[in-house]
Amino acid sequence: MKNITVSVDEAVYRRARIKAAEQDTSVSALVKRFLVELASDQGSADQLVREERALRERIREFRAADRLPRDKLHDRRG
């Protein structure tokens, strides 16, 4: 495993630490995850495809008849 050194300004580092804490991880782990994804050639389009498949797997039942009428969708009262 290789170690790298990255220089960022103080404000960026502070925000990265906050994001890492929100995800219960470290800045180093966030950077590692980013670099792994970058190196794997899985771009944002591939990520969207994976997310769509996961979402479709969670949707068990859908009927067009269950859609809200347009007025209710936009909360129009008449």
N, C-alpha and C positions, 0 to 999 in steps of 0.2 A: 504494500500500500504506500502511496506517495503522499507527502505532506506538501501543502502549498501555502503561500502567504498572500493575502489580499489586503490592499489598503483602501479604506473608504473614509469619508469624513465622519466626524463625530455624530452629526444628526442622523445620517444613514444608519450607522451602527446602533444608535439608540433605538430607532424605529424597528430595526431588524431584531434586536433583543426583545422588544415588546411583542412583535409578531411571534417569535419563537416561544416566548412564555405563554402566549395565548394558545399555542398548539402543543404545549407541554413538551418542548424539545429545545435544542440548542441552536444557536446561529450556525455553528459548524454543520449540524445535521441538515439545516435548511439549505445551506450552500451545497452540501454533498448531494442532496436529493435533486436540486436544480441541475447540477453538472451531470448526474446520472441520466436524467431525462434528456438533457441536451445531447449527450453523447449517444443515446440510444436511437437517435433519428426519429423519435416519435413526436412529431410536431403537434401543434394545437388542433389540427384537423383530425389526427388520429385520436387525440384525447376526447374530442367532441363525439366521435363515433363510439368510443368506449362508454362515455357517459350516457349517450342515447340508448345504447343496448341495455345498460344497467337500469335505466328508467323504464324502458319498455318491459323488462322482466318484472318490475315491481307493479306495473299496471295489470291487474288481473281481469278487470271487466270494464268495458267502455261501450256505451251505446249512444248513438247520435241523438236519440230521442231524449236523453238526459240533459241535453244542452239547455242553458238558460235562454229565455227569449231576449232579444236585443235590448228592449227597454229595461229589463231587470239587470242585464249585464252592465249597463251603463248607469243604473240606478236613476232612471228617468221616471218621473211621476207625472201623470197627466190627467 
